[in-house]
Amino acid sequence: VEVSSVYNKEQSDPPMRKHCFQYTIKITNSSPTDTIQLLGRRFEIQTVGSSMKDVVQGEGVTGRTPILKPGEVFEYTSTAPLSVRPIGT
C-alpha cells in the first residue's frame, strides 16, 4: 500500500479552520499466486499537536470492493476535510 497526499487549496477555508487534503491510495497485490479482494478500509488521521483523531472507515472504497489478481494494482483518490486549530489554542 502506498499513500500520497497534497493540500487542496481550492476546497479549503483557512479562516474557518477547514483544510482539505487530497490523498491517493495505491494498492498492489504482490502475491505471486493469490487473488485478493479489498472489503473495507479504516484510516485514522491525527493532526500534529492534537490528541483527537478523525476516523474514516467503511465497506470497500469509493463504492467498490476491487478484486486484484497477482501483480494487479488498484488506485483511487479522495479528499479528507480536516478542522485544524492552531497549536496552543
C-alpha positions in Angstrom: 0.0 0.0 0.0 1.3 3.4 -1.0 -0.2 6.7 0.1 0.4 10.3 -1.0 -1.4 13.5 -0.1 -1.5 17.1 -1.2 -3.1 20.2 0.3 -6.3 21.1 -1.7 -6.3 24.9 -1.6 -9.5 25.3 -3.7 -11.7 23.4 -1.2 -10.0 24.8 2.0 -11.2 27.8 4.0 -8.4 28.7 6.5 -10.3 31.4 8.3 -13.0 28.8 9.1 -10.3 26.3 10.1 -11.3 24.0 7.3 -8.4 22.4 5.4 -8.9 19.8 2.7 -6.3 17.3 1.7 -6.5 15.1 -1.4 -5.0 11.7 -0.9 -4.2 8.9 -3.3 -4.1 5.2 -2.2 -2.3 2.7 -4.4 -2.8 -1.0 -3.5 -0.6 -3.6 -5.2 -1.2 -7.4 -4.9 2.4 -8.5 -4.6 1.4 -12.2 -4.1 2.8 -14.4 -6.8 -0.3 -16.8 -6.6 -3.2 -15.4 -4.5 -6.1 -13.2 -5.7 -7.2 -10.7 -3.1 -10.3 -8.5 -2.5 -10.5 -5.2 -0.7 -13.5 -5.4 1.5 -13.1 -2.3 3.7 -10.9 0.4 4.9 -10.1 2.3 8.1 -7.9 5.4 8.4 -7.0 7.3 11.5 -5.9 10.9 10.7 -4.3 12.9 13.5 -3.2 16.5 13.2 0.2 17.4 14.7 -0.3 18.9 18.1 -3.7 17.4 18.6 -4.8 14.3 20.6 -8.0 14.0 18.6 -8.3 11.7 15.6 -10.6 11.8 12.6 -11.6 8.2 11.6 -12.6 7.3 8.1 -13.9 3.7 7.7 -16.4 1.7 5.8 -17.0 -1.1 3.3 -14.9 -1.1 0.2 -13.5 2.2 -1.2 -15.4 4.7 -3.4 -18.3 2.3 -3.5 -16.2 -0.6 -4.8 -14.7 -3.8 -3.5 -11.9 -4.5 -6.1 -10.6 -7.9 -6.7 -6.8 -8.0 -7.6 -5.1 -10.9 -9.3 -1.4 -11.3 -8.6 0.5 -8.3 -9.8 -2.6 -6.1 -10.3 -2.9 -2.6 -8.9 -5.9 -0.6 -7.7 -5.6 3.1 -7.2 -8.1 5.8 -6.1 -8.1 9.4 -5.0 -10.3 11.0 -2.4 -10.5 14.1 -0.2 -10.3 14.5 3.6 -11.6 17.7 5.1 -9.9 18.4 8.5 -10.7 21.1 11.1 -7.3 22.3 12.3 -6.8 24.6 15.2 -3.5 26.4 15.7 -1.2 24.8 18.2 -1.7 26.2 21.7 -5.4 27.1 21.4 
